[in-house]
Amino acid sequence: MLRLSAIVVTALPLFAQCRLPDVAPDALSRLTPAELIDAGHYLSAEKVLEPLAEQRPADAQIAWLLSRTKAALGQFDEAMTLADAALRSDPSNAAYHVQVAAVAGRLAEKAGLLKQLSFARRARQELDAALALDAANTDANWGMMMFYYAAPGLIGGDKAKARQIGEQLAATAPDLGRYYQGRLAIEMKDFDTAESFFRLAALENPLLFDDVAALAAFYMDKKPDQARAERWACQAVHADATRGDAWALLARVYAMCGCWTEAVEIARRAEAIDPENLSPYYAIAAVAVTRGEQLEMAAEFLRKYLSQPVEGNQPAEALAHMQLGLAMAQMGKTRDALPELKAALQQDSTLEPAKTELKRLSAELRR
């Protein structure tokens, strides 16, 4: 991962507050597969790792890295197969147990009740094994926090234990520990506490992307504050200037204040660094649709976003189709909106705004 000290910082007159980093054109090519994954470049990591996995099918480390990649890209069955293979090769590695647990948790989200319980038990089993091997493993502790928070009491859920693990983790790893406590507080809808934890985490390590990105998102979504959101989004870009999601935060900040020229410039800079992650364009478009402004531009950006595979852990295709449908509807282009809304619901039937708008538009056409 690039360090701030390795980045030449230049000022652009366009941005009064954020001094933007200048990133070498070959920055991504210098990263190892593990660094690509840690920085959210899952599509690039997949291209590197898949040939290696074919050449070295017994290599546990490659199977584990590829499992992490596939999970981020939403390919959970393949991710579990790879995670299990890595664990069978080396059951003494705590990280491999954690990965099996993480994928089991994601599979549980989409499973029926009986399978949910089975996956939840598997996740708990693997987290226990990981902590037995490495009690200080932050990923295992975070997984256990979320297990205790989300699991029903029938299989051991206990929100008080979740908070207790957070305190223990913060005592040994303050930056990540406070960040995880903040995420737990968000889940519990205790936003004042979440803000406090995120601020403590950022003070501990202002160059840890997760810490500062959490604060930027918090000041956009939970306690809107333009100045603070811009400050922390800018810091997220400096924490790792190769990350498209860092630039997406900054693009979103400028879009939310109606600074469209600045927002688009941010998206273009991000695309030049990582053309596989177009999340800054999605961020701008989603704000435009919410504000009911710049709808032609929003539609153009959403089509651009849908024109290539979506980067891992970024807004899903279903959300982009929904936003495009909503944009078309606001522009009065009902017949263009309908197929986008239907495509969104085919991919994700839980999208209530898409359901509501599709119902409204269908009724309008019947009149």
N, C-alpha and C positions, 0 to 999 in steps of 0.2 A: 504494500500500500504506500502511496506517495506521502511523504511527510511535508508539513508546512514549510520547513526549512529548505526543501528542495524545489519549492515553487517560487517563481519570480512573480511578484505582485505588481500589477500596474493599475493605475487609476484611469477610469473612463469618465469624462465629464458628464455623460448621460446619467450616472448614478451618484447621487449626492452622498449617500450613506455607505454603500458597500463597495469596497475596493476589490475588484475581481481578480482572481488568480489567472495567470497565463500557464497553460498546460502544454507540455511537449506533444507534438503530433503522434509520437509513437509510445505514449505513456502506457496504454493498455497492453501493448505487445511486450512490455518489460515485466509484466506481472506473472507470477507462477499461478498454476491452477487454484491453489488454496487462496492466494491473494485475490484472484478474480472472484471467487465465491464470496469471500469476506467483504468485498466491495460491491457485491450485487450484480456482477457481470455474468449471469448464469448462462446466457446463450453462448458467450465466448468460451466459458469454461466447458460447456457441453461439447463444443467442436474440438477442443483439445483432448478432453478425457475419453470420449467414446472410442477413438482409435486406440488409445492406450489400453482401455479395458478389453478390447478385442485381442490385442497383442499379449496382454498379461492378465488373463482371467482369474488367476489365483492371487492377485495382488490386492490385499485387504484395503490398503490405503486408497488405491484408485477406486475400488468399489464404494468405499465410504464417501469420498469426494463426489463421485458421480451420483450417489444416492442423494446427497445434499442438493446437488444441482437439479435432479429430476423432481425432488419434492418442491423446490422453489418454483419450478415450471408447471406444477400441478399434476405431474405424472406419478401419482402416489403408489400404484401397484408396482410399477417398475422400481420406484424408490425403495419400497419395502423388500423386494427381491434382492436388490443390491446391498441394502443395510444388513439383511440376514446373512448374506454371503460374507460380508466383512466380519460380522460377529462370529460366525462359525470358524473363520480363519484365525481369529485372535480374540477369544472371550475375555482376555485380561485387559483389554483396552476400554476404558470408561467411555470414551467418545463414541465408540461403536454401539454400546448399550444405549447411550443418549439418543443416537440417531434412530435406532429402532423404536424407541419410545416416542420420539417426535413424529415419526411417520404414522405410528399407530394412533396417536392423537388426532392427526389430520384425517385418517381414514374413518375414525369414529364420528367425525362431524357429519359425514354423509351416509352413515350406516343406519340400519334399523335398530330397534332397541336392544335386541339380543346381541347383535354384533357390536353395538356400541359398548356394552358391558364387557364383552370379550376383549375388544381393543383397549378399553380403559384398564382392565386388569393386566394386559400385556405391558402397557405403558408403565404402570406402577412397578411391575416386576423388574423391568429393565432399568428404571430409575433407581430402585433400591440397589440393584447390582452395581450400577455406576457409582453410587455414593459409597458403597462398601469398598470399591476399589480406589476412589478418590473423593473424600468427603468435602474437599474444597472446590470441586468442579462447579463452576458457575452455571453452566448450561444445565447440568443435572439438578442443581438447586432451583433454578428458575422453573424447570419442568415440574419439579415436585411442588413448588408454590402453586402453579396453575392446576396441578392435579387436585391438591387439597381444596383449592377455590372452586373448581368447576365440577368435581365428581360428586355424585349424590352420597349422602351419608351411608347408604347401604353398602358402598364399597370403599368407605374410608374418607369421604370428603369432610373437610373441617377448615372453615375460613380462618379461625383463630390460629391454627397451625400454619396456614399459608402466611399470615402476617409474621409469625414467629420466625419462620425460615428467612423471610425478608430481612428481619433485624439481624439475624446471625450472619447472613451474607454481606450485609452492609458493614458489619464490624470487621470482616476479613478482606473485602474488596469494595471499598466505599463508592468508587465511581459506578461500577456495574450494579452493585447492591442497591444504591439509591435509585438508579434508573429502573431496576426491576420492581422496587417498591412503588415507584411512580406508576408503572404500568398496572400493577395490581390495584392501586388506588383508582385508576381510570376505570378498570373493570367494575369496581365497587361504586363508581359514580361519586367518589369523594374527591372532587376536583381541587379544592383548596389544598388538601394533603398531597395530591399528585403534583401540583405546582411546586410545593415546598421540596418534595423529593427530587423532582427534575432539576430544580435550581441547585440543590446541593450536589447532585451528580455532575452538573456542568461546571461547578466551581472546582470539584475534585479533578476533572479532566476535560478542559474545554476543547481538546483536540480529538475526543472520542465522538465519532459521528453519531452514534445512537443517542448519546446524552443531549447534544445540542439540537439534533433533528427533532427529538421529542419535545423540546421547549418550543421550537418554531411551530410545530403542528399544534401544540397546546394553545399558543397565542393566536392561532387562526381558527381553531375549532371549538375550544372550550371557553376561553376568556379572550375574545377578540381584542387585539391590541396591535395596531399596525406597526408602530415603532419597534416594539419588542419582537414581533414576528420577523420583521426585516433583519433585526440585529442577529437573531439566532439562525435564521435561514442563511444569512451571509456567513456566519461562523460554520455552518454545516458544509457549505461549499469549500471553505478553507480547511476543514477537517479532512476532507477527501474530495479533491476537485475532479476526480475521474468519475464520480458517481452521478448518474443521471437523476436519481431521486433527490440528491442534494440540490441540483439546479432546478428541479421541479418545484421544490419548496420556495425558492427565490422567485421563480416565474409566477407562482401562485400568489405570493405576497404582492407583487406589482400588479397583477391582474385584479386582485381584490380592491385595490385603490383606483382602478380604472386607468392605470399607467400602461396602456396596451403596447406602446412602442418599446418601452423598457422590457416588458414581459416577453415580447417576441424576440428581442435581441438576446435575452437570456436563453431562450429555447434554441436559437440558432447556434449560440456558442456551445451549448451542451451537445447538440447533434454533431458538431465538428469533432468533439472529443470522443463521443460514443454514439455512433449512428444506429446502434441496435436498441438503444433505450430512448424512446420518444415520449416518455412520461411528461416532460415539460410541456409539450404541445397538448397533451390530454389535460393537464392541470389548467392551462389557460382556457381551453374550450369549456371545461366544466364550470369554471367561474363565469364565463361569458353567458352560458345557458342559464345559470342561476340568476344573473343580473338582467337577463333579457337584452343584452347588448352584443354588438359585434357578432351577430349570429352567422353571417356568411363566413366569416373567418373561423368561427367555431366549427362549422360544418367541414370546412376545408381541413382543419387540423385533426378532426376526428377521423376523417377518411384517410388522412396520412397515417394516423396512429394504427388504423386497421389494415393498412397496406402491407404489413410485415408481421412476423411473429411477435407477440407481446413478451417483453422481458419479464423474468421471474419476479414475483412479489410486487408487481405493478398492477394498476387497474386492469381488470379482466376485459376481454373482448365484449362480454355481455354488457358491461357498464358503458363501454364506448358506443355500442349499438343503441343503448337506451338514451345516452346523451344526444346522439345524432338524431334519434327519433324525436326527442323533446325539442331540439333546435328546429327541425323541419316543421313541427307542429306550431311553434311560435311564429315561424315565418309564413304560416298559412298554407304550407305545402303538405296537406293531409295525406295524399296518396304516396308521397315519398316517406312520410313519417311511419306509416303502418308497417311496411316490411322491416324497418329497423327495430321497431318496438317488438314485433313478433320474433325477430332473430334474437333479441335480448332475452326474451322469456323462454325461448327454446333452450338457450344455454344456461339460464338461471331463472327458474320459475318463482323465486322469492323476491324479485325486484318489484316492490309495490308501486313505485312511481310509474314504472312501465305498464303495469296492469291497469292502473287508474287512467293513464292517458290513452291507452289502447281502447279501453271501454268508452271513454268520452268521445274519441274520434270515430269509433265504429257507430255509436249512436248518432253522431252528427251526420255521418254519411247516409244513414237510414232515413233521415228526415226528408 
